[in-house]
């Protein structure tokens, strides 16, 4: 070994040991490793004489670690594919179905404020997931890139969202797109959930969705009622849309009974602004 290599090793090895020791001491607890393998067979009858049968599979591997100072890191890798999608795995050098499903760092009780901060790619599910959800029933699921701040105290359980939906810097995107919002469950309002969401896409889309949701149990009945109003502009047209839904789950003798799911909705009627088009739904 030449003197230069010896000198390099004498400097590199102590530094590497120092880094490894610091990383080990930062772990408040050992890493948590988990995973999931979910094959699913489906048969679909289109009703026109054609049908389809296939098996899809989702494989997930998770790794999480609790660090000092209330910091937590989490990584989740995912592969979703159809059985028989690759006729010869020896000739497949791609990993098109392999992806980072979640990867974030979480800071708990930031500066003693009671605020938890999660930064990175993450699943987000609000309310009944009608507007924002992880869609866990789908094999691929859904995750968002951004920041989520959570606060729970004084009868309020709130989340603030700042999500990047698209970035024009990427070769696959032509415009920036964002989702900003607040979602809160208020004890003083009988645990009613209130939300306000803004989504933008370049200069073509800028719209707000405001609404409320109430879920609970009464007289052996599990129920949820929700309503939302959307306003703003999309592709040069004004937007005015409403959604009203209700769902009930009768339960008898502690067992679930057949579900009744009325979900009525009515169109909005508004005056057209002179010189502009309007979408009302």
Residue pairs with C-beta under 8 A, 6 or more apart in sequence:
1 9
25 68
26 67
26 68
27 65
27 66
27 67
27 68
28 66
28 67
28 68
29 65
29 66
30 65
31 63
31 64
31 65
32 62
32 63
32 64
32 65
33 61
33 62
33 63
34 61
34 62
35 59
35 60
35 61
35 62
36 58
36 59
36 60
37 57
37 58
37 59
38 57
38 58
38 59
38 139
39 55
39 56
39 57
39 83
40 55
40 56
40 57
40 58
40 139
41 53
41 54
41 55
42 52
42 53
42 54
42 55
42 56
43 51
43 52
43 53
44 51
44 52
44 53
45 51
46 52
54 82
54 83
55 82
55 83
56 80
56 81
56 82
56 83
56 139
57 80
57 81
57 82
57 83
57 139
58 78
58 79
58 80
58 139
58 140
58 141
59 78
59 79
59 80
60 76
60 77
60 78
60 79
60 101
61 76
61 77
62 74
62 75
62 76
63 74
63 75
63 76
64 72
64 73
64 74
64 75
65 72
65 73
65 74
66 72
67 73
70 107
70 108
70 109
71 105
71 106
71 107
71 108
72 105
72 106
72 108
73 104
73 105
73 106
74 102
74 103
74 104
74 105
74 106
75 100
75 102
75 103
76 100
76 101
76 102
76 103
77 98
77 99
77 100
77 101
78 98
78 99
78 100
78 101
78 140
78 141
79 95
79 97
79 98
79 99
80 97
80 139
80 140
81 97
85 97
86 92
100 121
101 121
101 123
101 141
101 143
102 120
102 121
102 122
102 123
102 143
103 120
103 121
104 118
104 119
104 120
104 121
104 122
105 118
105 119
105 120
106 116
106 117
106 118
106 119
107 116
107 117
107 118
107 119
108 116
109 115
109 116
110 116
110 117
114 151
114 152
114 153
115 149
115 150
115 151
116 149
116 150
116 151
117 147
117 148
117 149
117 150
118 147
118 148
118 149
118 150
119 146
119 147
120 145
121 143
121 144
121 145
122 143
122 144
122 146
122 148
123 134
123 141
123 142
123 143
123 144
124 132
124 133
124 134
124 143
124 144
124 148
124 161
124 163
125 132
125 133
125 134
126 132
126 133
126 159
126 183
126 193
126 195
127 183
127 193
127 195
127 213
127 215
127 226
128 213
128 215
128 224
128 226
129 135
130 226
130 243
130 245
131 195
131 197
131 209
131 228
132 161
132 179
132 181
132 183
132 197
133 142
134 141
134 142
134 143
135 141
135 142
144 161
144 163
144 165
144 179
145 163
145 164
146 161
146 162
146 163
146 164
146 179
147 161
147 162
147 163
148 159
148 160
148 161
148 162
149 159
149 160
150 157
150 158
150 159
150 160
151 157
151 158
151 159
151 160
152 158
155 186
155 187
155 188
156 184
156 185
156 186
156 187
157 184
157 185
158 182
158 183
158 184
158 185
159 182
159 183
159 184
160 181
160 182
161 179
161 180
161 181
161 182
161 183
161 197
162 178
162 179
162 180
163 178
163 179
163 180
164 176
164 177
164 178
165 177
165 178
165 179
165 199
165 201
166 173
166 175
166 176
166 177
166 201
167 173
167 176
168 174
168 175
168 176
168 202
174 202
175 201
175 202
175 203
175 204
176 200
176 201
176 202
177 199
177 200
177 201
177 202
177 205
178 198
178 199
178 200
179 197
179 198
179 199
180 197
180 198
180 199
181 195
181 196
181 197
181 198
182 195
182 196
183 193
183 194
183 195
184 193
184 194
184 195
185 191
185 192
185 193
185 194
186 192
186 193
186 194
190 214
190 216
191 214
191 215
191 216
192 212
192 213
192 214
193 212
193 213
193 214
193 215
194 211
194 212
195 209
195 210
195 211
195 212
195 213
196 208
196 209
196 210
197 208
197 209
197 210
198 206
198 207
198 208
198 209
199 205
199 207
199 209
200 206
200 207
204 234
204 235
204 236
205 232
205 233
205 234
205 235
206 232
206 233
206 234
207 230
207 231
207 232
207 233
207 234
207 239
208 230
208 231
208 232
209 228
209 229
209 230
210 228
210 229
210 230
210 231
211 226
211 227
211 228
211 229
211 243
212 226
212 227
212 228
213 224
213 225
213 226
213 227
214 224
214 225
214 226
215 222
215 223
215 224
215 225
216 222
216 223
216 224
217 223
220 250
220 251
220 252
221 248
221 249
221 250
221 251
222 248
222 249
222 251
223 246
223 247
223 248
223 249
224 246
224 247
225 245
225 246
225 247
226 243
226 244
226 245
226 246
227 242
227 243
227 244
227 245
228 242
228 243
229 241
229 242
229 268
230 239
230 240
230 241
230 242
230 243
231 238
231 239
231 240
231 241
232 238
232 239
233 239
234 279
236 276
236 277
237 276
237 277
237 278
237 279
238 272
238 273
238 276
238 277
238 278
238 279
239 278
239 279
240 268
240 270
240 278
240 279
240 280
240 281
241 268
241 279
241 280
241 281
242 265
242 266
242 267
242 268
242 281
243 265
244 264
244 265
244 266
245 263
245 264
245 265
246 262
246 263
246 264
247 259
247 260
247 261
247 262
247 263
248 259
248 260
248 261
248 262
249 256
249 257
249 259
249 260
250 257
250 258
250 259
250 260
251 257
267 280
267 281
268 280
268 281
269 280
270 278
270 280
272 278
